[in-house]
């Protein structure tokens, strides 16, 4: 699948739905059901765009956790 794939896999998840329903963010913080998590994982393994965005969000989250509470780094606006 191409890097800008929006085509839905057999799970019904596509890039537009990921963005619209904030699935990526919910995945990172562990708010998806097991079924939703599995469906998103199936999608992002086939979609370079969502996989790249997931890596970026995880990197930011890890950096915020590393810098700890009370640092200026935590004033970064939420990912959209």
N, C-alpha and C positions, 0 to 999 in steps of 0.2 A: 504494500500500500504506500502511496506517496506521502511525503512529509506534511502536506496540507490536507490530508484525508479527512473527509467529513462523513464518509460512507458508514452506514450502520453495519456492525457485525451482526451475527445471529443472536446477540444478546440484546439488541435494541438500543445500545448506547452508541452515540456518535459525538463528534466534537462539539456540535451545537448544544446538545443536551448536557454534556459535561460542563460547559460554560454557564448555560442557563440555570441549571440546578445546583451549581457550585459543588459538583461531585468530587472534583479534584481536592478541594479544600477539605471537604468532609472525609475523604479517604485519608488524608494526611493526619488528621486529628482523631481518626478512629470512630467516626460517627455513622458509618455505613453498616447496614445489615450484612450478614455473611453473603447473601445472594447478591446484593448491590456491589460489595467489594469484589467478589469473583467476576462479576460482569464487567466492572471497570478494569480490573487487571487484564481480562481477556482483550478488552479494547486497547488499552495503552501498550500492550505488547505488540499489537499490530499497527499502531499509529505513532509515527515519529513525532508528530506535533504534540500530542498529549504526553508522550513519554518525556520529551524535552521539558515541557512545562512542569511536569511532576518533579523532575530532577531539580529544576530551579527552585520550586517552592520548598522542597525538602532541604536544599542547601541553605536557603534563607532561614528556615525554621531551626536548623542545626546551629547556625551562627547566632541566632537570637538566644538559644538555650546556652550556648557556650559563653556568651558575654555576660550572662546572668542578669538578675533583676537590678533595677536601678541605674542601668547604663543608658546612654543616649540612643543606642542602637535599637532599643525597644520602642522608640517613637516612630518607627517606620509605619506608614499607613498600610492597611490590609491589602493583600494581593487581589487584584480584579482582572 
